[in-house]
Amino acid sequence: MLKQLCITLLSISTFSFATIYSDGEDGTVGKWKVYDNKPFGATISNVMDTIKKSNVIELKGDHRRNGYILNAKKWNNKTEKHLTWSMNFSEKFKITVYVKTLSGQRTFIYTHENNDKGFYKNRYIKIGLGSKSMNGTWQNFSRDLEADLKKYEPSNTLVKVRGFKVQGSGRIDDVRLENNLPTNKVSKISKNTISKPLKDALSYMYDEERLAKELYLSINQTQPLKQLYNIATQSESKHIDAVNELAKEYGIPTLPQITGVYEHDEIQALYDKLYAKGISSKKDALEVGCMVEVVDINDLNKYVKEAESSNQKDVLDAFNFLRRGSYNHYWAFDNGLKALGITEGCCSLGDTYCHTEYPKKEHGHGNGKGNNQNDNHYGQNKTHEQGEYGERRGHRRGMGRGEGRGRGQAWI
């Protein structure tokens, strides 16, 4: 089964998801830019980190005198207000997060200091992460921005998160915003109520969703294809998050995400086999996509029945969500093969991988407003295919203020 860019993720009644702004896995510096290059010489690189065993972003300059911004355009994220990131710094640093509140603009400043300065100059909120945050090891940080705001301005409310900057030299990874739902909206089911077959299914699907993302990104480095990159970055990480949230809910252990390393022997063997095939040619890479998605759907068909028979709605919803995504991915790879002149698409691989019965993705109608000709050209789309798992976006052009109709890529 399969699923990993920066489309706003889905809100589900039982899960929280994330918009990923930077994770280094594509081998590029993404949308990082040097915004303060005085003194001259600041650099941003994508490097393989031997500790994490994955690609990360390395910021290198003259300590805090140089600055780096993630995505020069404003994030303007109105739905996700829980910020997380990983970093490895051995020197003083400053992480700046810009937000809009009901009382105007606010600037969070997170530093290596041990104490908070709190709210000052009617705009700034300075919070110390502690001196251990610059001890030269990888550490994960998580901030509830709404809570940080209300600690110093109880009557204020966060409206949207606008941007993220770093001053200082070090390595950073997995910058994301998450949507943590209120606890009264989270289904609190005892960990003892889930059956062992479903626990095993969640554990297996976690590995299988990781395989999809990691395999597609790894093959894409040798055989770059939009299908591989878009599906991995726009969908697969959402699928991983969905399964991982349920795994945590029910106390199911999962391995750290180390590319190409899996708990289940079948998944490990599949990754090794398909990677060797996928790097051979673009045709082979697209065929691997067909194969992975069919394996994914076959497993999900089995696990959906198990969830139905156990009357485990949260797990059933998640598995149906994953399966809908895999249908869409299958047809994306099928179309990619046909574009190469393989007229039978995925069916060229034989009966095992020929599934004309799979539902095809639906194109939604976009309703969105453009403030001017350069304004946001995305429209919110709601389709039957996505059901309760949220909305996807349809591309459109907005001229002045108007309604846009668009056709949205359904990578999810």
C-alpha positions as CSV (number, residue, x, y, z in Angstrom):
1,M,0.0,0.0,0.0
2,L,1.2,3.3,-0.4
3,K,1.5,6.9,0.3
4,Q,4.7,11.1,1.1
5,L,4.6,17.6,-0.3
6,C,3.2,20.2,1.0
7,I,-0.5,19.8,0.3
8,T,-2.5,20.5,3.4
9,L,-3.2,17.3,5.1
10,L,-6.4,15.7,5.9
11,S,-8.3,16.3,9.2
12,I,-9.9,13.1,10.5
13,S,-12.1,12.7,13.5
14,T,-9.6,10.2,15.0
15,F,-6.3,11.2,13.7
16,S,-3.9,14.2,13.4
17,F,-1.9,14.8,10.3
18,A,0.9,17.1,9.3
19,T,1.8,19.5,6.5
20,I,5.5,18.6,5.8
21,Y,7.6,21.7,4.9
22,S,11.0,20.1,4.9
23,D,12.3,16.6,5.3
24,G,15.4,16.3,3.0
25,E,14.3,13.0,1.5
26,D,14.1,14.3,-2.1
27,G,17.9,15.0,-2.1
28,T,17.4,18.8,-2.6
29,V,17.3,21.8,-0.4
30,G,13.7,22.2,-1.2
31,K,12.3,25.7,-0.4
32,W,15.1,26.7,2.0
33,K,16.8,30.0,1.2
34,V,19.5,32.2,2.7
35,Y,17.7,35.4,3.7
36,D,20.6,37.0,5.6
37,N,23.9,36.5,3.9
38,K,26.0,39.1,5.8
39,P,28.7,38.1,6.4
40,F,28.8,36.5,3.0
41,G,29.2,32.7,2.6
42,A,26.2,31.2,4.2
43,T,25.2,27.9,2.5
44,I,22.3,25.4,2.6
45,S,23.0,21.8,1.6
46,N,21.2,18.5,1.5
47,V,23.4,15.9,3.1
48,M,23.3,12.3,4.2
49,D,23.4,12.2,8.0
50,T,25.2,9.1,9.3
51,I,23.3,9.1,12.6
52,K,19.8,9.4,11.2
53,K,20.7,7.4,8.1
54,S,18.7,9.7,6.0
55,N,19.1,13.0,4.1
56,V,18.7,16.2,6.1
57,I,19.2,19.9,5.6
58,E,22.5,21.4,6.7
59,L,22.7,25.2,7.4
60,K,26.3,26.5,7.5
61,G,27.3,30.1,8.1
62,D,28.7,32.6,10.6
63,H,26.7,31.5,13.7
64,R,23.5,33.5,14.3
65,R,24.7,36.3,12.1
66,N,23.4,34.4,9.1
67,G,19.7,33.5,8.6
68,Y,17.8,30.9,6.6
69,I,14.1,30.9,5.7
70,L,11.9,27.9,4.9
71,N,9.7,28.8,1.9
72,A,10.0,32.5,1.2
73,K,6.2,32.6,0.5
74,K,4.0,32.8,3.6
75,W,2.8,29.5,4.8
76,N,-0.6,30.9,5.8
77,N,-1.6,27.7,7.4
78,K,-4.9,28.2,9.2
79,T,-5.7,24.7,10.3
80,E,-2.5,23.2,11.8
81,K,-1.0,24.9,14.8
82,H,1.3,22.3,16.3
83,L,4.9,22.8,15.1
84,T,7.4,20.0,15.2
85,W,11.0,19.7,13.9
86,S,14.2,17.7,14.5
87,M,17.6,19.4,14.8
88,N,21.2,18.8,15.6
89,F,23.0,22.0,16.7
90,S,26.3,22.5,18.6
91,E,26.0,26.3,18.9
92,K,23.6,29.0,19.9
93,F,20.6,29.3,17.6
94,K,17.3,31.2,17.1
95,I,14.2,29.7,15.6
96,T,11.6,32.3,14.6
97,V,8.0,31.5,13.8
98,Y,5.7,34.1,12.4
99,V,2.0,33.9,13.2
100,K,-1.2,36.0,12.8
101,T,-3.5,36.4,15.8
102,L,-6.8,38.1,16.5
103,S,-4.7,40.9,18.1
104,G,-2.3,41.2,15.2
105,Q,1.1,39.8,14.2
106,R,3.1,37.8,16.7
107,T,6.6,36.4,16.5
108,F,7.7,33.4,18.4
109,I,11.4,33.1,19.1
110,Y,12.7,29.7,20.3
111,T,16.3,29.8,21.5
112,H,19.0,27.6,23.3
113,E,18.5,29.6,26.5
114,N,17.2,28.0,29.7
115,N,14.6,30.6,30.6
116,D,11.7,32.2,28.8
117,K,11.6,36.0,28.3
118,G,7.9,35.8,27.5
119,F,5.9,38.5,25.8
120,Y,7.6,41.8,25.1
121,K,7.4,44.9,22.8
122,N,3.7,44.0,22.1
123,R,4.7,41.4,19.5
124,Y,7.5,39.0,20.5
125,I,7.2,35.9,22.6
126,K,10.6,34.4,23.5
127,I,10.8,30.9,24.8
128,G,14.0,29.0,25.9
129,L,14.4,25.4,24.8
130,G,17.3,24.8,27.2
131,S,21.0,24.6,26.8
132,K,20.8,20.9,26.1
133,S,19.1,21.8,22.8
134,M,22.6,22.6,21.4
135,N,24.5,19.6,22.7
136,G,25.4,18.2,19.3
137,T,22.8,15.4,19.2
138,W,19.6,14.9,17.2
139,Q,16.6,16.1,19.2
140,N,12.9,16.4,18.4
141,F,11.0,19.5,19.3
142,S,7.2,20.0,19.5
143,R,5.4,23.2,20.2
144,D,1.7,23.8,20.6
145,L,1.7,27.4,19.2
146,E,-1.8,28.1,20.4
147,A,-0.7,27.1,24.0
148,D,2.5,29.1,23.7
149,L,0.5,32.2,22.7
150,K,-2.2,31.8,25.4
151,K,0.5,31.3,28.1
152,Y,1.3,35.0,27.7
153,E,-1.8,36.3,26.1
154,P,-4.7,34.3,27.5
155,S,-7.4,36.2,25.7
156,N,-5.7,36.1,22.3
157,T,-6.3,33.4,19.6
158,L,-4.0,32.1,16.9
159,V,-5.4,32.6,13.4
160,K,-2.7,31.2,11.1
161,V,1.0,30.3,11.0
162,R,2.9,32.3,8.4
163,G,6.6,31.3,8.3
164,F,9.7,29.7,9.8
165,K,13.3,31.0,10.0
166,V,16.5,29.8,11.5
167,Q,19.6,31.6,12.7
168,G,22.7,29.6,13.5
169,S,24.6,26.7,11.9
170,G,23.5,23.1,12.3
171,R,21.3,20.4,10.8
172,I,17.5,20.3,10.7
173,D,14.9,17.9,9.5
174,D,11.2,17.0,9.5
175,V,9.8,20.5,9.8
176,R,6.0,20.2,9.9
177,L,2.8,21.6,11.2
178,E,0.3,19.2,12.7
179,N,-3.4,19.5,13.5
180,N,-3.9,18.2,17.0
181,L,-7.6,17.7,17.5
182,P,-9.3,18.5,20.9
183,T,-9.4,15.4,23.1
184,N,-13.2,15.4,23.2
185,K,-13.1,14.7,19.4
186,V,-10.7,11.8,19.7
187,S,-12.1,8.4,20.0
188,K,-10.8,7.1,23.3
189,I,-10.9,3.3,22.9
190,S,-9.1,1.1,25.4
191,K,-6.0,-0.4,24.0
192,N,-7.3,-3.8,25.1
193,T,-10.4,-3.6,22.8
194,I,-8.5,-4.1,19.5
195,S,-8.0,-7.6,18.3
196,K,-4.6,-9.2,17.8
197,P,-5.3,-9.7,14.0
198,L,-5.9,-5.9,13.7
199,K,-2.8,-5.1,15.7
200,D,-0.8,-7.3,13.4
201,A,-2.5,-5.6,10.4
202,L,-1.6,-2.1,11.6
203,S,2.0,-3.2,12.2
204,Y,2.2,-4.7,8.8
205,M,0.6,-1.8,7.0
206,Y,2.9,0.7,8.7
207,D,5.8,-1.1,7.1
208,E,4.0,-1.4,3.8
209,E,3.2,2.3,3.6
210,R,6.8,3.1,4.5
211,L,8.0,0.9,1.7
212,A,5.9,2.7,-0.8
213,K,7.2,6.2,0.2
214,E,10.8,5.1,0.6
215,L,10.9,2.9,-2.5
216,Y,9.4,5.6,-4.8
217,L,11.8,8.2,-3.5
218,S,14.8,5.9,-3.8
219,I,14.0,4.9,-7.4
220,N,13.2,8.5,-8.2
221,Q,16.8,9.5,-7.6
222,T,17.9,7.3,-10.5
223,Q,14.7,7.4,-12.7
224,P,13.1,10.7,-11.9
225,L,9.4,10.6,-12.6
226,K,6.6,12.9,-11.4
227,Q,4.4,10.0,-10.5
228,L,7.1,8.6,-8.1
229,Y,7.9,12.0,-6.5
230,N,4.4,13.4,-6.2
231,I,2.8,10.2,-4.8
232,A,5.7,9.8,-2.3
233,T,5.7,13.4,-1.1
234,Q,2.0,14.3,-1.4
235,S,0.4,11.1,-0.2
236,E,2.5,8.4,1.3
237,S,3.6,10.3,4.3
238,K,-0.1,11.0,5.1
239,H,-0.7,7.3,4.9
240,I,2.2,6.6,7.2
241,D,0.9,9.1,9.7
242,A,-2.6,7.6,9.6
243,V,-1.3,4.2,10.5
244,N,1.2,5.4,13.0
245,E,-1.4,7.4,14.9
246,L,-3.5,4.3,15.3
247,A,-0.5,2.2,16.3
248,K,0.3,4.7,19.0
249,E,-3.3,4.7,20.1
250,Y,-3.3,1.0,20.7
251,G,0.3,0.6,22.0
252,I,1.7,-1.1,18.9
253,P,5.5,-0.6,18.6
254,T,6.8,0.7,15.3
255,L,10.4,0.9,14.1
256,P,12.1,4.2,13.4
257,Q,11.8,5.3,9.8
258,I,15.2,4.2,8.4
259,T,15.0,4.0,4.6
260,G,15.0,0.4,3.4
261,V,14.9,-1.2,6.8
262,Y,11.7,-3.0,7.9
263,E,10.4,-5.1,10.7
264,H,8.6,-7.6,8.5
265,D,10.7,-10.0,6.3
266,E,8.2,-10.0,3.5
267,I,8.3,-6.2,3.2
268,Q,12.1,-6.2,3.4
269,A,12.4,-8.8,0.6
270,L,9.8,-6.8,-1.5
271,Y,11.8,-3.6,-1.1
272,D,15.0,-5.2,-2.2
273,K,13.5,-6.9,-5.2
274,L,11.5,-4.0,-6.5
275,Y,14.3,-1.4,-5.9
276,A,16.6,-3.5,-8.1
277,K,14.0,-3.6,-10.9
278,G,12.8,0.0,-10.5
279,I,16.2,1.7,-11.1
280,S,16.7,-0.1,-14.4
281,S,14.5,2.2,-16.5
282,K,11.6,4.5,-16.4
283,K,9.3,1.8,-17.7
284,D,10.5,-0.5,-14.9
285,A,10.0,2.3,-12.3
286,L,6.4,2.7,-13.4
287,E,5.8,-1.0,-13.4
288,V,7.1,-1.2,-9.8
289,G,4.5,1.4,-8.9
290,C,1.7,-0.8,-10.4
291,M,3.1,-3.8,-8.5
292,V,3.3,-2.0,-5.2
293,E,-0.2,-0.6,-5.4
294,V,-1.7,-4.0,-6.3
295,V,0.1,-5.6,-3.3
296,D,-1.2,-2.8,-1.2
297,I,-4.8,-3.1,-2.3
298,N,-4.8,-6.9,-1.9
299,D,-3.6,-6.6,1.7
300,L,-6.0,-3.8,2.4
301,N,-8.9,-5.8,1.0
302,K,-8.1,-8.5,3.6
303,Y,-7.6,-6.1,6.4
304,V,-10.8,-4.1,5.6
305,K,-12.8,-7.3,6.1
306,E,-11.1,-7.9,9.4
307,A,-11.9,-4.4,10.6
308,E,-15.5,-4.8,9.5
309,S,-15.9,-8.1,11.3
310,S,-14.4,-6.6,14.4
311,N,-16.6,-3.5,14.2
312,Q,-13.5,-1.4,14.6
313,K,-14.6,1.8,12.9
314,D,-11.5,3.9,13.4
315,V,-9.3,1.2,11.9
316,L,-11.8,0.6,9.1
317,D,-11.9,4.3,8.2
318,A,-8.1,4.4,8.0
319,F,-7.8,1.3,5.8
320,N,-10.5,2.5,3.5
321,F,-8.6,5.8,3.3
322,L,-5.4,4.0,2.4
323,R,-7.1,1.9,-0.2
324,R,-8.7,4.9,-2.0
325,G,-5.3,6.4,-2.3
326,S,-3.8,3.2,-3.7
327,Y,-6.5,3.1,-6.4
328,N,-5.5,6.6,-7.4
329,H,-1.8,5.7,-7.4
330,Y,-2.4,2.6,-9.5
331,W,-4.1,4.7,-12.3
332,A,-1.4,7.3,-12.1
333,F,1.3,4.7,-12.8
334,D,-1.0,3.1,-15.5
335,N,-1.3,6.5,-17.3
336,G,2.5,6.9,-17.0
337,L,3.2,3.7,-18.8
338,K,0.7,4.5,-21.5
339,A,2.4,7.9,-22.0
340,L,5.6,5.9,-22.7
341,G,3.8,3.9,-25.4
342,I,2.9,0.9,-23.3
343,T,-0.7,0.8,-24.5
344,E,-1.9,-1.8,-21.9
345,G,-0.5,0.2,-19.0
346,C,-0.3,-1.9,-15.8
347,C,-2.1,-4.7,-17.6
348,S,1.1,-5.3,-19.6
349,L,2.5,-7.0,-16.5
350,G,-0.1,-9.8,-16.7
351,D,-3.3,-10.7,-15.0
352,T,-1.9,-10.4,-11.5
353,Y,-1.5,-6.6,-12.0
354,C,-4.3,-6.0,-14.4
355,H,-7.3,-4.5,-12.5
356,T,-9.6,-2.5,-14.7
357,E,-12.2,-2.8,-12.0
358,Y,-10.4,-0.4,-9.7
359,P,-12.3,2.8,-9.2
360,K,-10.8,5.7,-11.0
361,K,-10.1,9.0,-9.3
362,E,-12.7,11.8,-9.5
363,H,-11.9,15.3,-10.5
364,G,-13.6,17.8,-8.1
365,H,-14.8,21.3,-8.7
366,G,-12.8,24.0,-7.1
367,N,-14.3,27.0,-5.4
368,G,-11.7,29.6,-4.4
369,K,-11.0,33.2,-4.4
370,G,-8.1,35.1,-6.0
371,N,-7.3,38.5,-4.6
372,N,-5.4,39.4,-7.7
373,Q,-3.8,37.6,-10.7
374,N,-0.9,36.3,-8.6
375,D,-3.0,35.2,-5.7
376,N,-3.4,31.7,-4.4
377,H,-4.7,29.5,-7.3
378,Y,-6.0,26.6,-5.4
379,G,-9.7,25.9,-4.9
380,Q,-11.1,23.7,-2.2
381,N,-12.5,20.5,-3.6
382,K,-14.7,18.1,-1.9
383,T,-15.5,14.8,-3.6
384,H,-17.4,11.7,-2.8
385,E,-14.2,9.7,-3.2
386,Q,-12.5,11.4,-0.2
387,G,-15.5,11.2,2.1
388,E,-14.9,12.2,5.7
389,Y,-11.1,12.2,5.2
390,G,-11.1,15.8,4.0
391,E,-10.6,17.9,1.0
392,R,-8.2,18.0,-1.8
393,R,-7.2,21.0,-3.9
394,G,-8.1,21.7,-7.5
395,H,-5.9,24.0,-9.5
396,R,-7.4,27.1,-11.0
397,R,-6.5,30.6,-12.0
398,G,-8.0,33.4,-10.0
399,M,-8.2,36.8,-11.7
400,G,-9.3,39.5,-9.3
401,R,-12.0,38.0,-7.0
402,G,-13.9,35.2,-8.6
403,E,-14.9,31.6,-8.4
404,G,-12.5,29.0,-9.9
405,R,-13.3,25.6,-11.2
406,G,-10.5,23.2,-11.5
407,R,-9.4,19.6,-11.9
408,G,-7.5,18.4,-8.9
409,Q,-4.7,15.8,-8.9
410,A,-5.9,13.0,-6.6
411,W,-2.5,11.7,-5.4
412,I,-4.1,10.8,-2.0
